[in-house]
């Protein structure tokens, strides 16, 4: 009785507080779950707002037209920020969509709160070849030994460089930096070109770059049991010092810039070197920037370390079994060679289906095959840890900002380590 | 026949009852009371209730923690800082807006074509969305693509990092907010100034008072109630600042422009989704706003009495 009252009070307060933001988003959070005749309509939320969203819309449209399971996918695309704000409220208010595409880093906290359905039986469906999925990609959706998410896209951070600026700075445009040290040397030369040209941009919310740098230098966020922070180390200090020297002291790039602003600099052709995901490709092509893409720089020549990330399909627990069947039909369609190839080629994404990777068009595409090379050795970063998104937002991103602003790196590291301990202990 | 009479009589007595002014008043108040109840009172009580629980947005693992959330607030440096930032913003924004609005109203009080045109122009930002205004200012002040830094650069000045420099960010947000909202204050003050009897100015003029003296000794005392209203509403609005910060700096750099409402929002509606703790900070903010508003109200009432 008491618990029920708390729930009711909570729902009223949460909905009232979220009302403005939901209204501002201007999207319909109502789950359209009606079945007209034999057709099952399933609602689908995701954050593919860029050109990748256009490809996704086309795939969904084709599926709605051609599928023989009488399923209609009704899609709502919003920014990932909006998605992450709306979904928890929608789940609590029992207005969740039937299925979602979600970033792997955010999944564990939903699973730990019991809001996502187990999807292990998807691989037992007829027409689904489990062995066709790369095991690293499949395991991204496994939390505590159970499958909660099915791959939709895998990605990593890659090295982008502006060939025109390389030439101007007297660098070989076909020889990108291979190590973090080479990156610093090249970035310094480019930043001297003047006219607002930046050598390298490290966004203040660039946790993905930071995690790769930390991993390359041998630093760890948590100990092996993931119950205590392991950030306080010489390797972390080395990583923080490297970034501070590069941005704050050598001034090769802007000190206080967001990821979106850094993207714009690269898209405007005034940034020499940048690290980002595959989604930057379409904008660079559209803006006719003469650029190259390579596997991520390493601490030492010959190392092969990178973080594997991606987006997976998930189903909130509120979705009925009938609709789950309909969702499986769409997810099965998505994981066919034809769609996998289309998604990889048009969005310049590394494939995760072996049949797609073996396709001759995929092999012939230089950008996709370069990315695929990295996917081969990339590993997920603390997979299934429910605290990761909290640590990223509230500890690592603010620490990056402090490092770039010139704060003492030792005290930033110690303070971040303390905060991680506090997060892991649940305080 | 008798049954019909009874029914008609019942109807008549029903309408007679609600036609009496003392009863009809409740009918007129009902819509407002219902709205206030559902959108203010119930969420307020709900928020207060939640602040005593360790509860996340998914309502899983709920635990009664008594005053722990309130105690946690006093050990949470980011939360305390967000309160200070809110107070700092209020101190910058409220007086500036009231002063600018009052001066504009005094300057435009005479009904001429130019003044009417100017009043409309000054009111235009009020009807723009705060989010849109935030985006416009972000672009105008951007050190790379912004028009204002470009002009300053052309005059040989260094390019200020308006929203990226910790010392400039909050004043920049305050200036943007004043630009956006001073039209409301101006309109209220204009109505108050136009209601002042011209005979007061005539007497002051006969006594040899110049324009400045007339403004401070005739205009200001006469508009004290409206001034008090503007101070109060601006104070409450400033203490709840959110949109413009969210759009322009998102609380940065290094959380130095993070407001209390923004902190509450980030605690409750993003990881770690601590709805209980966020509610306790909201309750503390509510108490602070209530104390400030009541104090401001008492002060203005006292001033009003003194002026009379």
Boltz contact constraints between the chains, C-beta under 6 A:
constraints:
  - contact:
      token1: [A, 7]
      token2: [B, 59]
      max_distance: 6.0
  - contact:
      token1: [A, 9]
      token2: [B, 46]
      max_distance: 6.0
  - contact:
      token1: [A, 9]
      token2: [B, 49]
      max_distance: 6.0
  - contact:
      token1: [A, 10]
      token2: [B, 50]
      max_distance: 6.0
  - contact:
      token1: [A, 10]
      token2: [B, 59]
      max_distance: 6.0
  - contact:
      token1: [A, 12]
      token2: [B, 42]
      max_distance: 6.0
  - contact:
      token1: [A, 12]
      token2: [B, 46]
      max_distance: 6.0
  - contact:
      token1: [A, 13]
      token2: [B, 43]
      max_distance: 6.0
  - contact:
      token1: [A, 13]
      token2: [B, 46]
      max_distance: 6.0
  - contact:
      token1: [A, 13]
      token2: [B, 47]
      max_distance: 6.0
  - contact:
      token1: [A, 13]
      token2: [B, 50]
      max_distance: 6.0
  - contact:
      token1: [A, 16]
      token2: [B, 43]
      max_distance: 6.0
  - contact:
      token1: [A, 85]
      token2: [B, 269]
      max_distance: 6.0
  - contact:
      token1: [A, 88]
      token2: [B, 57]
      max_distance: 6.0
  - contact:
      token1: [A, 88]
      token2: [B, 273]
      max_distance: 6.0
  - contact:
      token1: [A, 92]
      token2: [B, 57]
      max_distance: 6.0
  - contact:
      token1: [A, 92]
      token2: [B, 58]
      max_distance: 6.0
  - contact:
      token1: [A, 109]
      token2: [B, 271]
      max_distance: 6.0
  - contact:
      token1: [A, 113]
      token2: [B, 58]
      max_distance: 6.0
  - contact:
      token1: [A, 113]
      token2: [B, 60]
      max_distance: 6.0
  - contact:
      token1: [A, 115]
      token2: [B, 58]
      max_distance: 6.0
  - contact:
      token1: [A, 256]
      token2: [B, 164]
      max_distance: 6.0
  - contact:
      token1: [A, 256]
      token2: [B, 253]
      max_distance: 6.0
  - contact:
      token1: [A, 389]
      token2: [B, 271]
      max_distance: 6.0
  - contact:
      token1: [A, 390]
      token2: [B, 271]
      max_distance: 6.0
  - contact:
      token1: [A, 390]
      token2: [B, 272]
      max_distance: 6.0
  - contact:
      token1: [A, 393]
      token2: [B, 271]
      max_distance: 6.0
  - contact:
      token1: [A, 401]
      token2: [B, 254]
      max_distance: 6.0
  - contact:
      token1: [A, 402]
      token2: [B, 254]
      max_distance: 6.0
